[in-house]
Every structure is written in structure tokens, then in C-alpha cells.
Amino acid sequence: MHPRILIFAGSVRAGSFNISLAQAARKTLAESGAETTMISLGDYPLPIVDEDLKSQKGVPDNAVRLARLLAGHDGLFIASPEYNSSIPPLLKNTIDWVSLVPRDIKPFAGLTVALGAASNGALGGIRGLYHLRSVLMNVGALVISEQVSISRAASAYGEDGMPTDERQRTMLDRTCRSLLELTAVGRARR
Ligand SMILES: Cc1cc2nc3c(=O)[nH]c(=O)nc-3n(C[C@H](O)[C@H](O)[C@H](O)COP(=O)(O)O)c2cc1C
């Protein structure tokens, strides 16, 4: 059975470097035999998490839709920007809402997750991934050790949409390979 991998970026910006990374990851994963689904968080708009709103109206439909989508996949690749060394609010807000869905939906338990970041800075946004990793582990996901960061992202991608730098490409390949290997382990816990 082909592993089902969901892919999204933590940015909806036009020309987002992280959407480019998500697309490169999709290509790499698909070439390795994964069944991939790529979405935009822009198609799942959510208000800022508010417990009073949740009490009055319940968890928004878009969070429930996303949770069901996650529950229907074996693995997840997130390409996230780094904002002030941490998680961008779009992504944190999305994870927080999804963590509040009814307990019969299990979006994160046993979900194997790989992380990537892209930034035009020299560090490629890698500092934010430690915070993202921590949040995802808290909600029960299995976050793999390998990760990929794309520094100097404005000029990092070639015409084929892949990173041109060999080191970055190797990081992407290793991260995707490990995601697929460990998804087989995580699937037993889904
Ligand atoms: C509020 C804010 C804080 C940022 N902080 C960082 C940072 O700590 N490190 C970094 O490399 N880039 C930082 N940036 C720049 C982002 O990396 C840049 O906007 C990047 O293009 C966002 O990702 P995207 O291209 O996928 O939209 C920040 C941008 C914003 C808006």
C-alpha cells in the first residue's frame, strides 16, 4: 500500500518560498511512490482561537475538515516559515484549532510528520522548526529527526522547482525518505 502523505505550507503568501519547498517535497515523495495530497491553508480559513467562540459555536467546520483530512493520511510534510525564530501564527492557530476537534477524530495520533523551512536568510528558518516540533509532539504526532532548511531561498530553486544546491537537495531527499520509512511504523498506531 502506498503511504498517503498530506503536504502543506505554513504560508499563503503569493510567491511563498515555503510553498515552493512544499511543491519540491511533493515531487520527491511522489517519485518515491507516495500518494500525495497538497493543500493550501488558505482554503481552510479560521478565526483566532477563542475558547468562548468554541463554547458558543463549537470548533469551526474548517478545523474539523482539516482534522478529518489529517486522520485520512499516514504522514504529513509541513514547510514552514520562521517568524521571529518561531512558528508563524497561521500555522500555530491552525494546529491549535485542530487540536480542539471532537475526540473521535484523531488527526495527530500516530501521524508521522516531517518538517522543512525556507527563508531568504542565512539560517533558512531552521530555528522555528524546533518550536513547531515541540507543538506537534505535544498533540501526539511522531515528528522525525531529519528536517530540511532552504537558506537564501529567493535564489534556491531551479527551473524544475527543485533546490539547486546539492546539500539542500540531499537534505530534502533524506527527509522525504525517512518520512516514508517511518510512516510505515506510525501507521500501526493510527
Ligand atoms: C513577522 C515576521 C517575522 C519574521 N522573522 C523571521 C525570522 O526570525 N527568521 C527568518 O529567517 N525570517 C523571518 N521573517 C522573514 C520570512 O522568512 C519571510 O517573510 C519568508 O519569505 C516567509 O515565508 P514565505 O516565503 O513562505 O511566505 C519574518 C517575517 C515576518 C513577517
The ligand as an SDF file (V2000), in Angstrom:
LIG
                    3D

 31 33  0  0  0  0  0  0  0  0999 V2000
    6.7230   38.8540   11.4900 C   0  0  0  0  0  0  0  0  0  0  0  0
    7.8620   38.2600   10.6950 C   0  0  0  0  0  0  0  0  0  0  0  0
    8.9510   37.7680   11.3440 C   0  0  0  0  0  0  0  0  0  0  0  0
    9.9920   37.1720   10.6160 C   0  0  0  0  0  0  0  0  0  0  0  0
   11.0280   36.5990   11.3030 N   0  0  0  0  0  0  0  0  0  0  0  0
   11.9620   35.8920   10.6050 C   0  0  0  0  0  0  0  0  0  0  0  0
   12.9590   35.1370   11.2950 C   0  0  0  0  0  0  0  0  0  0  0  0
   13.0240   35.0680   12.5050 O   0  0  0  0  0  0  0  0  0  0  0  0
   13.8510   34.4490   10.5520 N   0  0  0  0  0  0  0  0  0  0  0  0
   13.8160   34.4420    9.1740 C   0  0  0  0  0  0  0  0  0  0  0  0
   14.6300   33.7840    8.5500 O   0  0  0  0  0  0  0  0  0  0  0  0
   12.8840   35.1640    8.5050 N   0  0  0  0  0  0  0  0  0  0  0  0
   11.9570   35.8720    9.1840 C   0  0  0  0  0  0  0  0  0  0  0  0
   10.9820   36.5590    8.5270 N   0  0  0  0  0  0  0  0  0  0  0  0
   11.0340   36.6050    7.0630 C   0  0  0  0  0  0  0  0  0  0  0  0
   10.3840   35.3790    6.4440 C   0  0  0  0  0  0  0  0  0  0  0  0
   11.3150   34.3380    6.4470 O   0  0  0  0  0  0  0  0  0  0  0  0
    9.9600   35.7220    5.0310 C   0  0  0  0  0  0  0  0  0  0  0  0
    8.9060   36.6410    5.0530 O   0  0  0  0  0  0  0  0  0  0  0  0
    9.5950   34.4710    4.2610 C   0  0  0  0  0  0  0  0  0  0  0  0
    9.5440   34.7990    2.9000 O   0  0  0  0  0  0  0  0  0  0  0  0
    8.2540   33.9010    4.7390 C   0  0  0  0  0  0  0  0  0  0  0  0
    7.9920   32.6710    4.1550 O   0  0  0  0  0  0  0  0  0  0  0  0
    7.1860   32.5110    2.7810 P   0  0  0  0  0  0  0  0  0  0  0  0
    8.0900   32.9880    1.6850 O   0  0  0  0  0  0  0  0  0  0  0  0
    6.9040   31.0620    2.6910 O   0  0  0  0  0  0  0  0  0  0  0  0
    5.9350   33.3510    2.8840 O   0  0  0  0  0  0  0  0  0  0  0  0
    9.9310   37.1410    9.2090 C   0  0  0  0  0  0  0  0  0  0  0  0
    8.8070   37.6730    8.5590 C   0  0  0  0  0  0  0  0  0  0  0  0
    7.7770   38.2040    9.2830 C   0  0  0  0  0  0  0  0  0  0  0  0
    6.5500   38.7130    8.5610 C   0  0  0  0  0  0  0  0  0  0  0  0
  1  2  1  0
  2  3  1  0
  2 30  2  0
  3  4  2  0
  4  5  1  0
  4 28  1  0
  5  6  2  0
  6  7  1  0
  6 13  1  0
  7  8  2  0
  7  9  1  0
  9 10  1  0
 10 11  2  0
 10 12  1  0
 12 13  2  0
 13 14  1  0
 14 15  1  0
 14 28  1  0
 15 16  1  0
 16 17  1  0
 16 18  1  0
 18 19  1  0
 18 20  1  0
 20 21  1  0
 20 22  1  0
 22 23  1  0
 23 24  1  0
 24 25  2  0
 24 26  1  0
 24 27  1  0
 28 29  2  0
 29 30  1  0
 30 31  1  0
M  END
$$$$
